[in-house]
Amino acid sequence: MKQHFVIVILIILLASCRNSDSTDKRYLYSQKMKDDVSYLADDQLEGRQTGTPGELKALEYIQIRFEEMQVQPLGTKGFVQEFSFKPKTDPHEDVEFTTNSDSTITGRNVIGFIDNQAPTTIVIGAHYDHLGYGGEGSLYRGEDKAVHNGADDNASGVAIMLDLAGKLVEKSQAVEIRDNNNYLFIAFSGEEMGLLGSNYFSKNPTIDSQKINYMINMDMVGRLKEDKTLAVHGVGTSPMFKQTLNANNEQFKLVMTESGVGPSDHTSFYLIDVPVLHFFTGQHEDYHKPGDDAEKLNYQGMEFISTYIFDIITDLDDNGELAFRTTKNESEEVPRFKVGLGVVPDYLYDGKGMRIDGTREETPAFNAGIKKGDIVVKLGDSAVSDMMSYMRALSVFEKGDVTNITVKRGDSLIVTTVKF
């Protein structure tokens, strides 16, 4: 798992020779993304928790990559935009940004810019912080402290952001092409603590926020599955998005949702009336655990996603400033529940029922013999047709309740008993 930092840094600083053959170019792009993830998700960065030396190493790496591509700095101190905050004592209160150094943590957004002298700017972002050795957001239940490397969450998003920066630099330098947008690239800090970096930028932008055309966010985009299912959130935030996503799609099984509100940094931009798109390849058993390592990512899939986003940006380039549209906050409709099965749902599954992507030991599902790949079709007296109906069914139970659960496993229906 340990990488040789000196070798990686030398690789970064070497100028990339781009072969005109598209196959060779694609290999170079995906290899560079692999190098990026391997560095950012190395044990020596100790999980990149906001305000730690490991996060500073990640910042320096991203800054070097921007410089290598001749992307201009647009932070408040070079590429860096610092923000300090007091850790929340109440999870329901808003974070307090402060200039007081007592009992504060300092996060740092890394911001680069391609200036095409255009009237509007596209923001392309991904958070680079993660959980360090675990803490409140960790799902790890081991006794020993362990580094949470966050390869998928979210070194993958940063790697695609850097890849897009390289492609858009090339596009901007092409004499025959005139870009109608500028490009602002932001590696956000503090996402795992509550979207802090994007929240701070939205309130303290380093460009005129009225001239932001739209925002693209990549968060957990490193594990594209064999069926190439790709979730895209926020498609309802501009009338142009759906048709553009479909028109440029030749290989993905798209799962699109309308809402511009979700648990990632695009939300901060939606809340200042900017159209947003969030790309996501789904949860997995290593989410917020030490097992989220670089060797488990699908780098060819990441290149497919990067090329797809590049094509979307290019297609939208001559559409001027996109209209913004408010969307229903789907999270407000989610039922509240007191118990859970202890499973990782497959959020990209669009068939009938709720498919399970993983189970954890000593949970109601594990004890009931439920396995990864099972599809829940009935819980208690309620039929389960999708994620929302599953959550409604779950909301009626309390700790200690016992009920029947029906799952589809292959071609068979299995009925078993689950105790919450």
N, C-alpha and C positions, 0 to 999 in steps of 0.2 A: 504494500500500500504506500510505503514511503517513496517519495519521488526525489530525484536529485535536483535540487533547486537551481544550482549553477547551470546545469545543462538546459533546464527549461528556460531560464532567463536568456541564455545565449540564443536559444531557438526563437524566442520572442523578438530579439533585437535584430535578427537577420531579416533582411528585406525579402519578401515573398516574390518569387518569380512565377507569374501566372501563365500557365500554358493556355494557348488559344483553344485547344481541344476541350470541349465542355466536360467530357468524362474525367480528364485529368484535373480540371478546375474543381469539379465536384469533390474529387478525392482530397485535394489540397484544402478545400474549405472544411470538410468534415474532420480531417486530421488536425487542423488548427483548433477547431472546437474541442476535440479530444484533449489537446494540449492545455487549453484554457480550463476545462473542467478538472483535469488531473492536478493542475496547480491549485485551483481554488478549493478543491475538495480533499487536499492532502492533510494528513494528520497534523503536520507542523503548523497549520493555520488554526488548529484547535477549535474548529467549528464556527469561526467568523462571527462570534457574538458581538452585538453592537457595543462599541466603546472599548474593545479589547485589542491587544497587540496583533492578534490574528486577523481581526477585521482591517487593521491598518496595513498589514501585508497584502491583503486582498485589494485594498484601495490603491496601493502603490503599483500592483500588477495591472489593474485596469487602466490606471493613468499612463503607464508605459505603453500599453496596447493602443490607447488613443493617440499618443505621441507618434508611435510607429506608423499609424495610418494618416498622420497629419490632420487629425481632427482637432479643431480649435478648443481651448478651454473656455468654459462659460459658467464657472462657479463664482463664488465671491472671493476666493483665494485660489487663483488658477483654475484647476479642474474641480476644486473642493468647495462644497457648501456645508459649513458646519452648523449644527443645531444642538443645543443642550436642553435637557429636560430632567424633571424629577420623576423617578419611578413611581408608578401609581400604587397607592395603598388600597384603593377601592377599585375593583375591576369595572365598575359602572361609571366611574368619573372620567372626564376628559383629561388627557395628559397636559401638564403644564410646561410649556416651553419657557426657558428662563436664561438670563445672562449671569445669574448668581452661581458661583462655582461650588457652593456648599451642597453636598449630597446630590450632585447631578451626574448624569451620564452624557457624554458627547458622542453623537453620531455624525456621520459625514456622507452626504451624497456626492457622487462623482459625476460630473456633468461635462459633456463634450458637444460640439456644435459644428455643423456644416452650413456655412452661410452661402446661399445661392442668390442672395439679393432678391429673395421672393417675398411677397406680402404676407404669407402665412407659414407656419412652422408645424411640422409633425413631431410629436414627442414619442420616442421609442424607449421603453423602460423595462427594467427587471431589478428585483431586489437582490443584493449580494450578501446580506447578513444571514446568519442562521442561529442555531441554539447553543453553540459552545459545547459544554459538557452535559447539556440536557436542560434541567430546570423545569419551570412551570409548563412549558409547551410540549415537553417530551412525552412520548408514549412508551418509552423504554421502562421495563420493570425489573431490570437486573440490579443486583446489590452494589456492584462496583460502578464508579463513575466511568463514562465512556464518551469519547469524542463523537459528536454528531456532525458528520462531514457535509451533509446537505448537498450531495452531487446533483440530484434531481431538483431539490428544493434549497437554493435555486441557482446553483452554478450553471445548470442547463440553460436557464433563461438569460443569464449574463453572457454565456458563450454565443447564443443565437443573436443577442443584441450586438455583440462585437462583430460577429460575422456580417450582420446587416450593415453595420457601420462601414466595413471594408467594401462591401458591394455598392453601397450608396456613394462612397468616395469615388469609386471607379465610374459610376454613372454620372456623377457631378462633373468629373473631369473630361468626359467624352464631349468633344467639340460639337458633334452633331445633335446632342441632346440638351434641351433647356429644361431644367427642373423648375416647376412652378411652386415648390415648397422648399423651405429650409428644413434641416433635420436636427433635432435636439435629442441626445442620447443621455439617459440618466440611469446610473446604478444606484438604487435606493438603499439607504441604511434604515434600520429600525422597523422593518416590515413585520418581523415576528413579534415585536412588542406592541403592535397595533397600528400599522401603516404610518409610522411616525415620519419617516423621511419624505414620503409623497405628500403627507398632510402638510408638513412644513413648507415644502416647495410650492404647493398650491396656494399657500398664504403669503409666501415670500418668493415669488418666481424671479428668475434671473433674465427672463424675457417678458414682454408684454403678454399677459395671459389671454387678453382679448384676441390675440393673433395666433393662438394655438388652434390649428385646424382640427386635429383629432389626436388621440393617444392610443398607442398599441402597447400592451403589457404581455410579457411572457413570464409565466410562473409555473414551474413544474412541467417542462416540455421535453423531458429527456427519455421518456419510456413509451414511445409510440409502439403499440402492439401490432401483431401480425395483420390484423384486420384493418389497420391504419385508421382507427377511430380517433378523431381530433375534436375536442370540445372548443367552441368559440362562444364566449359570453359577451353580452353587450350589443348584439346585432340589431336590437331595436332602438339604439341611441342615435342612429341616423338612417334616413330612408334609403341611402345609397348602399348600405353594408350588405344586406342579404343578396342582392343581385350580383354584386361584385364578388362576394365570396363564392357563390355558385358558378359564376362565369369563368373563374380562374381555377376551379377545382377539377383535376383530372384523376386524382388517386385517393383522396381521403374520404372516409365515411364521416361526414360532418354531423355533429350534435350541437345545434345552435340554441342558445337561450337569449331572450330579449333583454333582461335586466342589466342595467349598468352598475348595479350594486352587488358586491361580492367580497369575499375575504382576501382581497389582494389590492395592489396599489392603483389599479385603474379606477377604483371607487373614489379616490381623492380628486380625480379629474372630472369624473361624472358629476360630482357635487359642486363643481364650478362651471357646469353647463358645457362641458367638452364631450363630444362623441368618443366612445371608447370601445376597444376590442381587447378581450383577454383570451389568450391561447393556452391550452391546458391538455395534457395527455392522460390525466387520470391519477387517482390515488393508488397506493400499493402497500404491501405489508411492511415496507421499510420506511414509510412516511413518519417523520419526526422520531426516527430511531437511528442507532449507530450504523445500521446496515445500509444506509443510503450512500453507497460508494460509487466511485467513478466507473469501475469495470462493469457495472450493471446497466449502463445507459446505452441507448440505441443511437449511435452517432450518425448513421446513415439516415435514420428517421429525423434527426435534428436538422440535417441538411435539407431534407424534403420540406420541413416546416419553414425553414429560413427562406428557401426559394419561393415557397407559396406566399409568405408575407411580403417578400420583395415584389412579386408579381401583383399583389393587391395594391401595394403602395404605388407602383408604376401605373396601374390601371386607373387609380383615383387621381393621378397627378393633374389631369386636365379638367377636373370637375370643380375647380375653384374651392371656395370655403364650404365645407359640408354643413348642412342644416342639422341642428341638434334637436333631439326629441326625448322627452322624459319617458321613463318606463315604469311599469309597476314593480315595486320592490318585492320580489318573490320570497325573500327571506321573512317578510312580515306574515306570510301565510303559513309558515311552518308550525305545526302543532308543538306544544311543549310536552315533554315526557320526562318521567322520573327514572326510567330504567332503560337498559339497552341490551341487545343480544351479545355485544362484544365482537362485532364483525367489522370488516372494512368493506363498505358497499362498492360496487362497480358503478361509479357515477356516469360512465359512458355507455352503459348498457341501455339500449332503446327497445328491447323486446318486452314481452308481458311478464310482470313480476319484478322482483328485486334480486339481482344476481350478486353473490357474495364473492369478493375478491380476496378475502383472507379472514382467518379466525385467530383469536388469541387464546392461549391456554388458560384454564380455570375461569372461563366465562360461561354464561348460560348457553351460548351456541356450541361451544366446544364440548361442554358436558352433555349436550343433547345429541352429539354425534354429527353435527352439521359441518360440512366441509367446503373448502374453496371450490367455487364453480357451481355450487347448489343455487337454485333459484327459488326464493321464497314466493309462494303463490297464495298462501293463506296463513293468517296468524289469528288464533282464537276463532271468533265467528266472522272475522272480516277477510274478504278477498283482497289480495295484494296484486295490483296491476302495474304499479310503478313506484317510484321512490316516495311520492307524496302520500299515496294510499298506505304504504308501509308505515310511514311515520304516524299517520292518523291511527292505524291499528295499534301501534306501539303505545300511543299516548294514553290508552285506557288502563294500562297495567301499572301496578306498584310493586315495590320490592317484596318478595316472598310469594307473589302470585305464581300459579302454575297453569299452563295452558297448552293446547295442541298447536303444533306448527307443521305446515305441509310444504315440502320442498320438492322441486323437480330436479332429479339427478340423471342426466342422460335422457333416456326415454321413460324412466320410471318416476312415479310419484311416491314419496316417502312421507309417512305421517309419524311424528315423534312428539315427545313431551319436553317442554322447556320450562325451567324454573328460574324466575328472575331474582 
